[in-house]
Amino acid sequence: MIHPSDAPRRRAILSGSEFEERIGYARAVVDGDRVHVSGTTGFDYTTMTISDDVVEQAEQCLRNIGAALAEAGCTFADVVRVRYLLPDRADFEPCWPVLRRCFGEVRPAATMMVCGLADPRMRIEIEVDARRPAAAG
């Protein structure tokens, strides 16, 4: 529950993913000038389908993240931190060109971790933190 004194500063952004409802989280949380985007997978949340291809999953992750950032009043240019989670380290390098398109000029702090993900179809999960521009409301 959001404390009343935090209400003007804190806002949840939902994507419509069934995971958000079933688990109880938001795709992103805007907290003042900070935006925290949850670990986001390659599911197309409108159809709840996911590609078998890790590069296509990375592209969909970034589309999902881009939509959350836009709703928060941000773009990829506002990202200050990115975390990549993959079950198989060999899947990371094929994704580099896709990731570079979003982050190559921005150069956020980044971490890649090898770990298990919630669903065996998931081959990459990406989470980001961003700072909203001063004019964003």
C-alpha positions, 0 to 999 in steps of 0.5 A, spaced: 500 500 500 502 506 498 503 511 504 498 517 502 504 522 503 508 518 497 502 518 493 504 524 489 511 522 488 510 514 486 506 511 481 505 504 478 505 503 471 502 496 468 503 493 462 497 488 462 502 482 463 498 476 466 505 476 470 504 482 474 497 480 476 499 473 478 505 475 482 503 482 484 508 487 481 508 493 476 512 493 470 515 500 472 514 504 478 515 512 478 518 515 484 519 522 483 525 523 478 526 516 478 523 510 474 525 503 476 523 498 470 522 491 473 525 485 470 522 485 463 522 478 458 521 477 451 513 476 452 509 480 447 504 482 453 498 483 448 498 476 446 502 473 452 507 469 446 514 469 446 519 467 441 524 461 441 530 466 438 534 470 444 535 476 439 528 476 438 526 476 445 531 481 447 528 486 441 521 484 445 524 486 452 526 493 449 520 494 446 516 492 453 521 497 456 521 502 451 513 503 452 514 503 460 519 508 459 515 512 455 509 512 460 513 514 465 516 520 461 522 517 459 526 514 453 532 510 453 537 516 453 534 517 460 537 510 462 542 510 468 543 502 469 541 496 466 541 489 468 541 483 463 539 476 466 540 470 462 540 462 463 545 461 458 552 466 458 552 464 450 546 467 449 549 474 451 553 476 445 548 475 439 544 480 443 549 485 443 547 489 436 540 489 439 542 492 446 547 497 443 542 500 438 538 502 445 544 503 449 550 505 445 550 512 446 547 512 453 552 508 456 548 506 462 552 502 468 551 495 466 551 488 469 550 481 466 548 475 470 547 468 469 541 465 473 535 461 472 529 465 470 521 464 472 519 460 465 524 455 461 522 459 455 525 465 457 532 466 455 533 473 457 530 478 462 532 486 462 531 491 468 533 498 467 533 504 472 532 511 469 532 518 471 526 523 468 528 529 465 526 535 469 520 537 465 517 530 466 511 530 470 
